[in-house]
Amino acid sequence: MSKDKITINTGDAGKGESEIAKEANTEELEERALSVFSSERNEDITALVLSLITTFIVLIFTKWM
């Protein structure tokens, strides 16, 4: 480990270890990480809603046929 870097264990999801500078703005790094999780959550909710709408439309049309 060098003097100007800190090694952080990120676990399996983070592929092991990451190195950041001692002077790094950790609040900014945390905010960036949380924004990634937030956007993935929004994508998941959008996919769920589209799947439900598609299922509902298919059920309506199969009932009419």
N, C-alpha and C positions, 0 to 999 in steps of 0.2 A: 504494500500500500504506500503510495507516494505521499509527500507532505501536503500537497495542494488538492488532494482528492479524498473523498470519503466513499467507502464501499458499502452499499446497502443490499441486504439480502431481500430479493423481491419474491421469492417463492417460485412455485411451479408456473403460476400464471404469468409471472414476469420474466420467465426464462432464466432464473438463477440469481445473478447479481448484477447490479448497475453501479457505475461510478459517477459521482457528481462532485463538482468543485466545492470547496469549503465555503466559498463566498456566494454560492448559489442561493437564490431567493426561494426558500422551501415553500413559502406560502403560494408563490406563483406556480411552482411545480404541482402542489396539491390541487390548486384550482384547475390546472390543465387536466390532471388525471380525473377529477370529478366531472369536468365538462365532457370528457370522452364517455364516461359511464352514463351520463345524462342523455347524450345523443344516441347511444346504443339503446337505452330504455325507450326513447321516443320512436326509434325505428321499430322496435319490437311491438310497441303499442299500435303503430300504424299498420304493421303486417297483420296483427291480430284483428283489427277492425276491418281491414280489407277482406280477410278470410271469412269473417262472420257475414259481411255483406254479400260476398259471392255465394256462400252456402245458403243464405236466405233467398237470394234470387233463384238459385238452382231449385230449391225446394218449392218455391212458388210456381215456376214453369213446369216442373214435373207433376205438380198437382193439377194444373190446367190441362195437361195433355191427355 
